[in-house]
Amino acid sequence: MSGKSISKVEVQNISMHGLWLFVKDAEYFLPFEKFPWFKEARIEDIHKVELNHDHHLRWSNLDLDIELESLQSPDNYPKIYK
């Protein structure tokens, strides 16, 4: 039996298709097709995520910021990758 998570954000799994985040008692799948910034990233850097101000995800080593709202309502936030 596992205990209650004390972390507000945790990378739970990384596969060849994307990654799973657990944020504030909710799970999100970030497919590499829609979040290509993670596809070539080092596993260590993907795991170094912080939740700032209770709504802002930050990966300092990847210079990447994602608002939690964009994961909760993805259709409202089209992704543009250059």
PAZAPA-4460 file (N, C-alpha, C; in steps of 0.05 Angstrom, whole numbers, plus 32768, in hexadecimal, padded with zeros to 4 digits):
% residues 82
    n_x    n_y    n_z   ca_x   ca_y   ca_z    c_x    c_y    c_z   seq   type   mol
   8011   7FE9   8000   8000   8000   8000   8012   8019   8000     1      M     A
   800C   802B   7FEE   801D   8043   7FED   8010   8059   7FFE     2      S     A
   8021   806B   8007   8018   8081   8018   800E   8098   8007     3      G     A
   8004   80AD   8014   7FFA   80C5   8007   8012   80D5   7FFD     4      K     A
   8010   80DF   7FE5   8025   80EF   7FD9   8026   810A   7FE7     5      S     A
   803D   8114   7FEE   8040   812E   7FFA   8049   8143   7FE6     6      I     A
   8050   813A   7FCE   8059   814C   7FB9   8041   8156   7FAA     7      S     A
   8041   8170   7FA2   802B   817B   7F93   802E   8175   7F75     8      K     A
   8046   816D   7F6C   804B   8166   7F50   805F   814F   7F4F     9      V     A
   8059   813C   7F3E   806B   8125   7F3C   8069   8119   7F20    10      E     A
   807F   8113   7F14   807F   8104   7EFB   807C   80E7   7F02    11      V     A
   8067   80DA   7EF9   8061   80BF   7F01   806B   80AA   7EEE    12      Q     A
   806D   80B1   7ED4   8076   809E   7EC0   807E   80AD   7EA7    13      N     A
   8092   80A2   7E99   809A   80AC   7E7F   809B   8094   7E6D    14      I     A
   808E   8096   7E56   808E   8080   7E42   8097   808C   7E28    15      S     A
   8097   807B   7E13   809F   8085   7DF9   808A   8097   7DEC    16      M     A
   8073   8099   7DF9   805D   80A9   7DEF   8059   80C3   7DFD    17      H     A
   8063   80C5   7E16   805F   80DE   7E25   8065   80D9   7E43    18      G     A
   805B   80EB   7E53   8060   80E9   7E70   8046   80EE   7E7F    19      L     A
   8045   80E3   7E97   802E   80E6   7EA9   8037   80F7   7EC0    20      W     A
   8028   810C   7EC6   802C   811E   7EDC   8016   811A   7EF0    21      L     A
   801C   811A   7F0A   8008   811B   7F1F   800B   8136   7F2C    22      F     A
   7FF6   8147   7F2A   7FF7   8162   7F34   7FDF   8167   7F45    23      V     A
   7FE3   816D   7F5E   7FCD   8175   7F70   7FB6   8161   7F6E    24      K     A
   7FBB   8148   7F72   7FA7   8133   7F73   7F99   812D   7F58    25      D     A
   7FA6   8135   7F42   7F9B   812F   7F27   7FB2   8125   7F15    26      A     A
   7FAC   8113   7F03   7FC0   8108   7EF1   7FBC   8113   7ED5    27      E     A
   7FD2   8119   7EC8   7FD2   8124   7EAD   7FE5   8115   7E9B    28      Y     A
   7FDD   810F   7E83   7FEF   8103   7E6F   7FF7   8119   7E5B    29      F     A
   8012   811B   7E58   801D   812F   7E45   802A   811F   7E2E    30      L     A
   801B   811B   7E18   8027   810D   7E02   803D   811D   7DF4    31      P     A
   8052   810F   7DEC   8068   811D   7DDE   805E   812B   7DC5    32      F     A
   804A   8120   7DB8   803F   812C   7DA0   8035   8149   7DA6    33      E     A
   802A   814E   7DBD   8020   8168   7DC4   8034   8178   7DD6    34      K     A
   8046   816A   7DE2   805A   8177   7DF4   8076   816D   7DEB    35      F     A
   807F   8176   7DD3   8098   816B   7DC8   80B1   8174   7DD7    36      P     A
   80AF   8187   7DE9   80C6   8191   7DF8   80D2   817B   7E0A    37      W     A
   80C1   8167   7E11   80CA   8152   7E23   80D6   813A   7E14    38      F     A
   80D1   8138   7DFA   80D8   811F   7DEC   80F6   8119   7DED    39      K     A
   8107   812D   7DE9   8124   8129   7DEA   8131   8131   7E04    40      E     A
   8120   8138   7E18   812B   8141   7E32   8136   8129   7E42    41      A     A
   8149   812F   7E52   8154   811A   7E64   813F   8114   7E7A    42      R     A
   813D   80FB   7E82   812A   80F2   7E96   812E   8102   7EB0    43      I     A
   8146   8107   7EB7   814D   8116   7ECF   8140   8132   7ECE    44      E     A
   8142   813F   7EB6   8137   815A   7EB3   8118   815A   7EB3    45      D     A
   810C   8145   7EA9   80EF   8144   7EA9   80E5   8141   7EC6    46      I     A
   80F3   8132   7ED6   80EB   812E   7EF2   80EF   8147   7F03    47      H     A
   80FF   815A   7EFB   8104   8172   7F0A   80EF   8187   7F04    48      K     A
   80D7   8182   7F0C   80C0   8194   7F07   80B8   81A0   7F22    49      V     A
   80B0   81B9   7F22   80A6   81C7   7F39   808A   81D2   7F34    50      E     A
   807A   81D4   7F48   8060   81E1   7F47   8063   81FB   7F56    51      L     A
   8061   8211   7F47   8064   822C   7F52   8048   8239   7F54    52      N     A
   8043   8247   7F69   802B   8257   7F6D   8012   8245   7F6A    53      H     A
   8014   822C   7F6D   7FFE   8218   7F6D   7FF1   8215   7F51    54      D     A
   7FFD   8221   7F3C   7FF0   821F   7F22   8004   821F   7F0B    55      H     A
   801E   8221   7F11   8032   8225   7EFC   8047   820F   7EFE    56      H     A
   804A   81FE   7EE9   805E   81E9   7EE9   8077   81F4   7EDC    57      L     A
   808E   81EE   7EE8   80A8   81F9   7EDE   80BC   81E3   7EDE    58      R     A
   80C9   81E0   7EC6   80E0   81CE   7EC2   80F8   81E1   7EBC    59      W     A
   8107   81E8   7ED1   811D   81FB   7ECE   8132   81F1   7EBA    60      S     A
   813A   81D8   7EBC   814F   81CD   7EAB   8147   81CC   7E8E    61      N     A
   812D   81CC   7E88   8123   81CC   7E6D   811A   81E7   7E63    62      L     A
   811B   81FB   7E75   8111   8216   7E70   80F4   8215   7E65    63      D     A
   80E3   8206   7E74   80C8   8201   7E6B   80B5   8207   7E82    64      L     A
   809F   8215   7E7B   808A   821C   7E8E   806F   8214   7E82    65      D     A
   805E   8208   7E92   8043   8201   7E89   802F   8208   7E9F    66      I     A
   801A   8216   7E98   8005   821D   7EAB   7FF4   8204   7EAF    67      E     A
   7FEE   81FE   7EC8   7FDD   81E7   7ECE   7FC2   81E8   7EC0    68      L     A
   7FB7   8200   7EBC   7F9E   8203   7EAE   7F9F   81F8   7E92    69      E     A
   7FB7   81FA   7E85   7FB9   81F0   7E6A   7FB8   81D1   7E69    70      S     A
   7FBE   81C4   7E7F   7FBB   81A7   7E80   7F9E   819F   7E87    71      L     A
   7F91   81B0   7E97   7F75   81AB   7E9F   7F62   81B1   7E88    72      Q     A
   7F68   81C5   7E77   7F56   81CD   7E61   7F67   81D0   7E48    73      S     A
   7F72   81BB   7E3D   7F86   81BD   7E27   7F7B   81CA   7E0D    74      P     A
   7F61   81C8   7E08   7F56   81D4   7DF0   7F57   81F2   7DF0    75      D     A
   7F5A   81FE   7E08   7F5B   821B   7E0A   7F78   8225   7E06    76      N     A
   7F8B   8213   7E04   7FA7   821B   7E02   7FB5   820B   7DEB    77      Y     A
   7FB3   8215   7DD3   7FC1   8207   7DBD   7FDF   8209   7DC0    78      P     A
   7FED   81F3   7DBB   800A   81F2   7DBE   8017   81F9   7DA4    79      K     A
   802B   820A   7DA6   803B   8212   7D8F   8058   820B   7D95    80      I     A
   8064   81FB   7D84   807F   81F2   7D88   8090   81FB   7D70    81      Y     A
   80A5   8209   7D75   80B7   8213   7D60   80D2   8207   7D63    82      K     A
***
